[in-house]
Amino acid sequence: MDTPATSRRSLLRYGAAALPVLALGTAALSTPAHAAPAPTAFRMPAEHDRHLRTFMAWPALASVWENRLTAVRTAVANVAYELSRYEPVVVLARPGQAADARYYCGSGGYYGIEVLEIPNDDLWIRDFGPTFVVAPGGAVAGVDTNFNGWGKSGTSYQQPFRNDAAAAATLLTEYGVQRIEASFVGEGGSLETDGQGTLLATVSSLVNSNRNPGMSQGQVEQALKASLGIEKVIWVPGLAGQDITDCHIDCLARFTTPGQVILDRPGPGTDPKWVAVYREAKQVLESATDAAGRRLRITELPAPDRRLIRGRGKEFLSSYTNYYTANGAVLVPQFGDSRADAVAAAILQAQYPDRTVVQLDIDAIAAGGGGIHCATQSQPAA
């Protein structure tokens, strides 16, 4: 049976030297969270834009994964291998665990896999790693979103995060990429953009006293716009307090292209509270317009039948929407509900006709409440 420590959710880019930060001075980098930060010339790109590499992280702690640590490491290595067929992959690992990570990951894949010795705690690099932004002149920077363990210190969901909290800054230094300290606290999984100025986010994961105490929704929105180069935020309610992330957007709704959104539709056997989250999100998205004034086109991505995947724990993340878009490929889970797996693959292939849909068994990762998107972070090509 999953414990809070081992279960994360129940719903559920440049190289050696970036150019100087544009239109962002030292004062903006140190602006207190409650103040209105200065805007930046950088913007957050879409995940479907071309990548220079993908970052992943090696799960470090037996205290978190208990007897599933070997299985989850094997699953992480398998995802890294499949990704390395399409783009370079860098896996962060504690220095004392780097040899094991290299052994598991091997040297397979066309582009290969590099293991980089940076201390970490867990595999969820989407949340604790840098969120990359780009500037019109080609500069790339990394936004450090001040990871605080999903704000769960002192709760039953608490797990070690000190190394994860420092990893973004260390990684950016390693690659000579400019670091921008965000004027809000959040995680990469709470941020979904079309690359053209529109951001999807849940109120529950960002306008929350466990991340941004004393900040109103309007203040958080201004911080997001300034730090990420966003013009418009489309807020969906989400649900606080029912999982460690407080309902991240990347398990719920994703942009496939500007103006086109994939919406996770809960499968049979889903807890009613998450069905309500889906319905609220659908209502918001159906009436929303993006930064360019376009109405959103919504494609629903049905989740598998929860009754067919019994025995995997109530925290098991059975969301196909937590897929990852790589160069030339879309990596998506398969859960063993053969009909739902096939439908998900067909829908995503139609959405990404120029990419290969690769379905992977990630049960060990999903049992911890996350997915392929949670376990990856892209560095954009300039």
N, C-alpha and C positions, 0 to 999 in steps of 0.2 A: 504493500500500500504506500502511495506517495505521501511524503511528509511535506509541510510548507517549505522546509529548507531545500528540498530537491525539486519542487514544482514551481515554475515561474509564472505560468499563466493558466487560466482556465478557459479563455477564449483565444479563444485565440484560434583625387585620382592621380603626382605628376612626378616628379623625379627628383633629381639631385638638388635643384635650387629654384624656388619660386621667385617671381619678381617681387619688388616691394609692394606692400599693401597700398591700394589706391583709395584715396579719399577716406582714410581711416587713421586717425592719429592716436597717440598714446592715451590721450584722455578717454577716447571711446573704448579702448581695451580695458580700462579700469573703472568704467562707469558702474556705479552701484545698481543692483537689480531693480530698485524702485524708481530710478531716474529714466527719462526718455533718452535712449542712446542715439548717437549720430548715425545716419545711414551709411551704408557701405557700397562701393562700386562693384563688389562681388555679388554673385547670385548663386543659389543652389541649383545645380543642374538636375535634369531628370535621370533616373537610373538607366533608362534605355539609351542615353547618350553613350558614346564610346568610352571604354575604361582603359586606363594604363595598367591597372592590376586590381586584384581583389585581396583584401586582408581578411584573415580568419584568426581564431585564437584557440589555443590548446586548453581543454578543461583541466584544471590543476588540482582540485581539491576532492579527496575522498570523503571529506566531511560533508560536502554538498551532494555528491552523486552516490555515495555509499557503494553498494555492490554493483552498481551500473556503470562505474567509471570506465572499465575496459570497453564495454559495449558502446558508450557514447564517444569514446576516443576513436573507436573503429569507424563509427558513423561519420564523425568529423573528417577523418582521413579519406573516406570514400567521397564525401562532398568535395574536398580539396582536389582529389584526383580528377573527378569529372570536370570541375571548373578549369583545371590546368590543361584540358584539351582545347580550351577556347581563349584563355588569357593567363598571364602570369599570376601565381598565387603566392602570397606571403603569409605564413602562419606564425603568430606570436606565441612564444612559449617561455616559461621560466627557465633560466640558465640550467638548473639541475634536471629539467625535464626535456631539454631540447634534443638530446640524443634519442630518447624514446619517440618524440614527435617525428624526427627524421626517419626513424625505423618504420613507424606506422605509415607515414606518408610516402616513403620511398622516393623515387625519382621519375615516376610515371607521368604521363601526360605530355603533350607536344611542347608546352611552354615550361614545364617543370614546376617544382614547388620548393620555395626557400623557407627555411625555418629561421626566424629572427629572435634572438634572445632578449626578450623584454619581459619583466615580471608581470604576471597577470593572475587573476583568480578564477575566472570562468570563461566560457566560450562565447558569450553574447556580445561580440564586438560591434554589432550594429548599435548597441546602446551606449557602450562606454568609449568606443573609438571616435576619432574625429569625423565630423560631417563636412565633407569637402565642398568648397565653393570656387567659382571661377570668375575671372574678370574679362571684359571685352578685349583687352590687349593680350590675353593668353595666360595671365598669371593664375596660379592655383594657390589657395590657402585652405587651412583646416580649422573649422570652428570646434572648439572644445566646449561642449555643452554642460560642463561642470557636474559630471555623473556623481550622484550621491546614493547609489544603491537603490534606485527607484523610490527613495524617500521612506524606506521601510525599517530604518533603525528603530529598535525598541518594539518591533512587532513580531508576530510569529513567522513572517516572511523574511526576516533579517538573515543575511548571509555575508561573509567577508567581501569587501569591495575596495579596500585601500589601494591595492595594486592596480585594479581596474581603473580607479579614479585617476591615477597618474599616467596611465598608458597612452592616452591621446597625446599629451605633451611630449612624452618620450619618443613616440613614433614619429611625430612631426619633426622633432629635432634630428632624428636618425636620417630622414630623407631631405632635410634642409628646406622644409615647407613652412611658410609663415603660419604662425598660430594666432588665431583670433579667439579671445575669451568671450563667450556668449554672455549677454546681459540677462540671461534666464537660466534656470536649471531644467534639464530635460534629457531625453535620450533620442538617438537616431531613429528608433522604431516609432517614435511619436511624431515623425516628420515625413510627409509624403508630398512631393511636388511634381508638377508637370514640366518643370524646367523653364516655364515662361511666366513666372511670377505668381502662380497660384499654389497655395499650400493647403492640404487637408490635415486636420488635427482633431483630436478629441479634447473636449473641455476637461474631462475627468483626469487625463494624464498630465496636463500642464497647468490648468487653473486650479491648483491643488496646494493646500498649505504644506504638504510634505515635500514639495519642490520649491514653490514660489510664494512663501507666506507674505501676506500683506499686499499682494499684487492683484489687481482686478483683471478681468478678462481683456479689457481694453489695453491695459499696461503690458500684459503678456503678449498680446498681439503686436503692439508696437515694438517690443523687444525682438520678436520673431522676424518682423519685417526688416528691422535694422541689421540684425546679425546675419540674416540669410539672403538679403536682397529680395524679399517677398513683397508683392504688391497687394495681394488679397489673401485672406485666410478664410477658408470655409470650415466652420466649426460644426462638428457633430457631437452630441451629448456624451456618448460613451457610458462608462459605469465605473465609479470609484469603489475601492475597498474589496473587490471580489477576486482580484488576482494581483500579483506583485507589480504589474505595470500600470494598473488602473486603466486597462483597456487601451492598448496601443492601436494606432490607426493601421499599422502594417499587417494586422490580422483581419482587418475589417474592410478597408477600401483602398484601392491603388489606381494610379493613373497608368494607362497603357500608352496613350498619346495625349497631347493637349485636347481637352474637351471630351475625352473618353475615359470612363471609370469602370473598373472591375469592383463589384460589391459581393462580399462573402454572404452566401445565404445558408443559414444553419440547416444541417441535415436532420432527419428523423431522430428522435431521442435526445435532442439538445435541451439543456436546461432552459426553461421559459424565460429566465431573466436575460439570457443572451439572445433569444429570439426577439425580445423587446428592444434590445440594443440595435439589432439589424433593422427592425421596422422604423425606429426613430432615425437611423442613419439614412435609410432609403427616402424617407419623407423630406429630410433636409436636402439631400442631393438632387432630388427631383425638382426642387424649386430654386436651386442655386445656379448662379452664373460664375464663370471664372474671371480672371483678371482682364481678359480680352472681351468680356461681355457675352461669351457663348453660353448657352444652356448645355448642361452636361448630358452626354449619352451614357446610359448605365447598362452594363452587361452583368447579370448575376452569375456567380460562380458557385454552384451548389456543393455543399460539403458532403462528406460521406455519411452513411447511416450509422449513427453512434451505436446502434444495437448490434451491428456487425463487427464492431471492433471492441467488444467487451474484454475486460481483463487487462486493459492498458492504463487504467487509472482515470479518475474523473478529471484530472488536470491535463490529460493528453490533448495536445493541440491538433485538432482535426480540421485545419483550415488550409485549403489549397491556395488561398490568397496570399499566404506568407511565402510566395515563390521569389526567386531571384533572377533578374535579367542580366545576363552576361553578354559579352561580345559573341554574337552568333548563336546564342542558346538561351533557353528559359529553363531553369532547374525548378522542378515542382515535386512535392511529395506524392507518394502513392501509399494508400492506407490499407489495401486489401479488399475494399469494396470495389469489385472489378468494374461494375457499371459506372459508379461515380468516378473512379480513376480514369476511365475512358472518356467520359463526358468532360472532365476537367482538362484532359490533354487536348481534346478537340476544340474546346472553347479558347484555350490559350494559344493553340496553333493558329486559329482564325484571327486572334488579336495580334499575334507576332508572326506574320506569314514568312518573314525573311530569316527567322530563327528556328533552330531545332529544339523541340520540346523534349527534355530529358527528365524522366520520372525516376525518383530515387526512394528507396526504403530508408526512412529516417526515424523509425519508431523510437530508437533510443534517445534521440534529441527531442522528439515530440513529447515523450513521456516526462521530460523536464519542463514542458510548457512552452517550448519555442519551436522554431522552424528554420528552414534554409535561409530566409531573409534575416532572421534574428542572428544567424551565425556568420554573416558576411557583411563586408563594407567595401564599397567601390571607391577607387581613386580615379577621377576623371582624367582623360587625356586632354591636354590643352588645345 
